[in-house]
Amino acid sequence: MRIRTDDEVYRVDAVWLGPPKATFPWRARYVAWLIGIPAFFVVLGIERWAGWGFGFFSTAWAFVATIVITRLLTAKISHERPLGTVVAMAGRELNTPREVTTGTGGAVSASRVRVRAERPLPKHKRRRQYQHHGGPPGAAFTQGTPRARRNRGNAARAGR
């Protein structure tokens, strides 16, 4: 037994063939007329904005451009995806938040970098300098040297 679906009902397009007894030589769905007529006026407006004059050839090219635009848009529209859904989807696609790919801030500046006139000493040389000059700058003189304290700790560890 074969189960039939209702797909053939949807295969029939809502088509307007023209006025009675004067039908058009082409078939156009209602949605194509709904898209095509405003698209034609938009294309004509763009032509005028671009500086083209109103004449036979400019109107003919506007008509051709309208047919192409209408065919492209109606290819996306079907009974499963009506015009309202396509328009809503396009609106959401255009208004959705996007990832920010550019960095914030301006040009990099070295104005806050401190530059000393003298080169800093490595750590091992700083310790020797402190021993010879009485310790680190600003520190009070203490009995013994850091090396002597360090050696005592090493001797205690060595005996373990």
C-alpha positions as CSV (number, residue, x, y, z in Angstrom):
1,M,0.0,0.0,0.0
2,R,1.3,3.4,-0.9
3,I,0.7,6.4,1.3
4,R,0.2,9.7,-0.6
5,T,1.3,13.0,0.8
6,D,-0.2,16.3,0.3
7,D,2.8,17.8,-1.6
8,E,1.0,18.1,-4.9
9,V,-1.4,20.6,-3.3
10,Y,1.6,22.8,-2.5
11,R,3.1,22.4,-6.0
12,V,0.4,24.5,-7.4
13,D,1.6,28.1,-7.4
14,A,-0.8,31.0,-6.7
15,V,-0.4,32.5,-10.2
16,W,-2.0,35.5,-11.8
17,L,-2.1,35.1,-15.5
18,G,-3.5,38.6,-16.2
19,P,-6.9,40.1,-16.8
20,P,-9.6,37.9,-18.2
21,K,-9.4,37.3,-22.0
22,A,-6.1,39.2,-22.1
23,T,-3.7,36.9,-20.2
24,F,0.0,37.4,-20.0
25,P,2.4,35.2,-22.0
26,W,4.2,34.3,-18.8
27,R,3.3,32.9,-15.4
28,A,4.1,35.0,-12.4
29,R,3.3,34.1,-8.8
30,Y,1.5,36.7,-6.6
31,V,4.6,37.0,-4.5
32,A,6.7,37.8,-7.6
33,W,4.4,40.7,-8.4
34,L,4.6,41.8,-4.8
35,I,8.4,41.8,-4.9
36,G,8.8,42.9,-8.6
37,I,6.7,46.1,-8.7
38,P,8.5,47.8,-5.7
39,A,11.9,46.5,-7.0
40,F,11.2,48.2,-10.3
41,F,10.6,51.6,-8.6
42,V,13.7,51.1,-6.5
43,V,15.8,50.3,-9.6
44,L,14.4,53.4,-11.4
45,G,15.2,55.5,-8.3
46,I,18.8,54.2,-8.2
47,E,19.2,55.0,-11.9
48,R,18.0,58.6,-11.4
49,W,20.3,58.9,-8.4
50,A,23.3,57.7,-10.5
51,G,22.5,60.4,-13.0
52,W,21.0,58.4,-15.9
53,G,18.3,60.1,-17.8
54,F,14.8,58.7,-18.2
55,G,14.5,57.1,-21.6
56,F,13.6,53.9,-23.4
57,F,16.9,52.1,-22.8
58,S,17.3,53.1,-19.2
59,T,13.8,51.9,-18.5
60,A,14.4,48.7,-20.4
61,W,17.6,48.0,-18.4
62,A,15.7,48.8,-15.2
63,F,13.1,46.2,-16.3
64,V,15.8,43.6,-16.9
65,A,17.4,44.3,-13.6
66,T,14.0,44.0,-11.9
67,I,13.4,40.6,-13.5
68,V,16.8,39.4,-12.3
69,I,16.3,40.7,-8.7
70,T,12.8,39.2,-8.6
71,R,14.0,35.9,-9.8
72,L,16.8,35.8,-7.3
73,L,14.5,36.7,-4.4
74,T,11.6,34.4,-5.4
75,A,14.1,31.5,-5.7
76,K,14.4,31.7,-1.9
77,I,10.6,31.8,-1.3
78,S,8.4,28.7,-1.3
79,H,5.4,27.3,0.5
80,E,7.7,26.0,3.2
81,R,9.5,29.4,3.5
82,P,7.0,32.2,2.9
83,L,8.0,35.9,2.1
84,G,7.4,37.0,5.7
85,T,9.8,34.4,7.0
86,V,12.5,35.4,4.5
87,V,12.1,39.1,5.4
88,A,12.2,38.4,9.1
89,M,15.3,36.1,8.7
90,A,17.1,38.8,6.6
91,G,16.2,41.5,9.2
92,R,17.6,39.3,12.1
93,E,20.7,38.5,10.0
94,L,21.4,42.2,9.5
95,N,20.7,43.2,13.1
96,T,22.4,40.4,14.9
97,P,25.4,41.4,17.1
98,R,28.7,40.7,15.5
99,E,32.1,39.9,17.0
100,V,34.3,43.0,17.3
101,T,37.4,42.2,15.2
102,T,39.1,45.6,15.7
103,G,41.1,46.4,18.7
104,T,40.2,49.2,21.0
105,G,42.5,52.1,21.8
106,G,44.8,54.2,19.7
107,A,48.4,54.3,18.7
108,V,51.0,52.9,21.1
109,S,53.1,55.5,22.9
110,A,56.3,55.1,24.9
111,S,55.7,58.3,26.9
112,R,55.2,56.4,30.2
113,V,58.3,54.3,29.9
114,R,61.1,55.4,32.4
115,V,64.5,55.6,30.9
116,R,67.6,55.7,33.2
117,A,70.9,57.2,32.2
118,E,72.8,54.2,33.6
119,R,72.5,50.6,32.7
120,P,71.1,48.5,35.6
121,L,73.4,46.0,37.1
122,P,72.7,42.2,37.1
123,K,71.6,40.7,40.4
124,H,74.9,39.1,41.3
125,K,76.8,42.3,40.8
126,R,74.3,44.3,42.8
127,R,74.9,42.0,45.9
128,R,78.7,42.6,45.7
129,Q,78.2,46.4,45.3
130,Y,76.0,46.3,48.5
131,Q,78.7,44.4,50.4
132,H,81.4,46.9,49.5
133,H,79.3,50.0,50.1
134,G,77.6,49.0,53.3
135,G,74.4,47.4,52.1
136,P,71.5,48.4,49.9
137,P,70.8,52.1,49.6
138,G,68.7,53.4,52.4
139,A,69.2,50.3,54.6
140,A,70.6,50.5,58.1
141,F,74.0,48.9,58.7
142,T,73.5,45.4,60.1
143,Q,76.1,43.2,61.7
144,G,77.3,40.4,59.5
145,T,77.0,40.1,55.7
146,P,74.4,38.4,53.6
147,R,77.0,36.0,52.4
148,A,77.9,34.9,56.0
149,R,74.2,34.3,56.8
150,R,73.8,32.4,53.6
151,N,76.8,30.2,54.4
152,R,75.4,29.3,57.9
153,G,72.2,28.2,56.3
154,N,74.0,26.1,53.7
155,A,76.2,24.5,56.5
156,A,73.1,23.6,58.4
157,R,71.6,22.0,55.4
158,A,74.8,20.1,54.5
159,G,74.8,18.5,57.9
160,R,71.3,17.0,57.6
